[in-house]
Amino acid sequence: MTAPEPFGARLRRALDARGPLCVGIDPHPALLTEWGLGDDIGGLERFCATAVEALADRVAVLKPQSAFFERFGSRGIAVLERTVAEARAAGALVIMDAKRGDIGSTMAAYAGAFLDKGSPLFSDAVTVSPYLGYGALRPALDLAAAGGCGVFVLALTSNPEGAEVQRATSAGGLSVAQGVLDRLAADNAGATPLGSFGAVVGATLEEAGADLAINGPLLAPGLGAQGATAADLPRVFGGVLRNVVPSTSRGVLRHGPEVAALRAAAERQAAEVARFTGA
Ligand SMILES: O=C(O)c1cc(=O)[nH]c(=O)n1[C@@H]1O[C@H](COP(=O)(O)O)[C@@H](O)[C@H]1O
């Protein structure tokens, strides 16, 4: 059996073909209401079907945020399953924004939930939290590598509260975030054209203040509702701009529910990103 194409290679191709923008599918209660939908399972279903119809055949990456589905229980998870499958079928890569992180043996189960081809929630990549120790993520990294999937590890998050943990220095004098980035760089060493293990680095940061050369993708949430703009990307990402996947959720979704308006909003955001990153 031939090995599956690594996620990093698939992502590179998608970014080059469709542009680097990632749009998050975050069905906030307020957005459901703004779209004229009920804050219920029918509204969730309609919202996600519309977002997928509008974006999945043109945006490189879609990133559903699991929490907004989980709040509806099993029926919400069923909508998440369909959303992921339909987005992938239309050609988008799907990053499941689940931000899981646990002891290794439990991490293996989380990895199976999102990165095992036989799982109903199978996605191209998943977001994880390294705060039980980077080494505890190993089952997810291994399963991802074996199946051609990716993992995005929180490093420098977009929220202001993140710094108290992520900028703290460990015994060796490195920041916690730099420790995570260095481990990612080691796991991506030698991968071409791009490693499959990414870091999450907010576009909202004043500056990176860390070495982002991990030879992997840098998921950069924070465009739009959190106040970052495409003009911030060169300052934060400097020499690794080509590997940045800028992400926005509400910044595009608030333009719904019309498919054409969602597409136009994503196009405007993508054009802004291209203007400042040359992508
Ligand atoms: O992993 C993420 O995607 C993420 C990391 C981070 O540092 N900051 C961040 O906002 N996110 C997610 O990105 C999305 C941002 O949504 P908007 O603020 O609406 O664009 C939410 O789903 C967040 O959970």
PDBQT file of the ligand as one rigid body, heavy atoms in Angstrom, charges set to zero:
ROOT
HETATM    1  O1  LIG A 301      -7.353  27.522  17.205  1.00  0.00    +0.000 OA
HETATM    2  C1  LIG A 301      -8.031  28.483  16.806  1.00  0.00    +0.000 C 
HETATM    3  O2  LIG A 301      -8.599  28.447  15.732  1.00  0.00    +0.000 OA
HETATM    4  C2  LIG A 301      -8.004  29.723  17.590  1.00  0.00    +0.000 A 
HETATM    5  C3  LIG A 301      -6.829  29.997  18.256  1.00  0.00    +0.000 A 
HETATM    6  C4  LIG A 301      -6.617  31.281  18.771  1.00  0.00    +0.000 A 
HETATM    7  O3  LIG A 301      -5.542  31.598  19.267  1.00  0.00    +0.000 OA
HETATM    8  N1  LIG A 301      -7.616  32.188  18.675  1.00  0.00    +0.000 N 
HETATM    9  C5  LIG A 301      -8.818  31.910  18.073  1.00  0.00    +0.000 A 
HETATM   10  O4  LIG A 301      -9.659  32.807  17.970  1.00  0.00    +0.000 OA
HETATM   11  N2  LIG A 301      -9.056  30.635  17.594  1.00  0.00    +0.000 N 
HETATM   12  C6  LIG A 301     -10.379  30.283  17.056  1.00  0.00    +0.000 C 
HETATM   13  O5  LIG A 301     -10.598  31.006  15.853  1.00  0.00    +0.000 OA
HETATM   14  C7  LIG A 301     -11.954  31.447  15.768  1.00  0.00    +0.000 C 
HETATM   15  C8  LIG A 301     -11.959  32.956  15.700  1.00  0.00    +0.000 C 
HETATM   16  O6  LIG A 301     -13.237  33.423  15.372  1.00  0.00    +0.000 OA
HETATM   17  P1  LIG A 301     -13.504  34.934  14.986  1.00  0.00    +0.000 P 
HETATM   18  O7  LIG A 301     -13.009  35.750  16.123  1.00  0.00    +0.000 OA
HETATM   19  O8  LIG A 301     -14.987  34.982  14.826  1.00  0.00    +0.000 OA
HETATM   20  O9  LIG A 301     -12.784  35.214  13.694  1.00  0.00    +0.000 OA
HETATM   21  C9  LIG A 301     -12.679  30.888  16.977  1.00  0.00    +0.000 C 
HETATM   22  O10 LIG A 301     -13.274  29.666  16.615  1.00  0.00    +0.000 OA
HETATM   23  C10 LIG A 301     -11.566  30.629  17.971  1.00  0.00    +0.000 C 
HETATM   24  O11 LIG A 301     -11.870  29.555  18.824  1.00  0.00    +0.000 OA
ENDROOT
TORSDOF 0
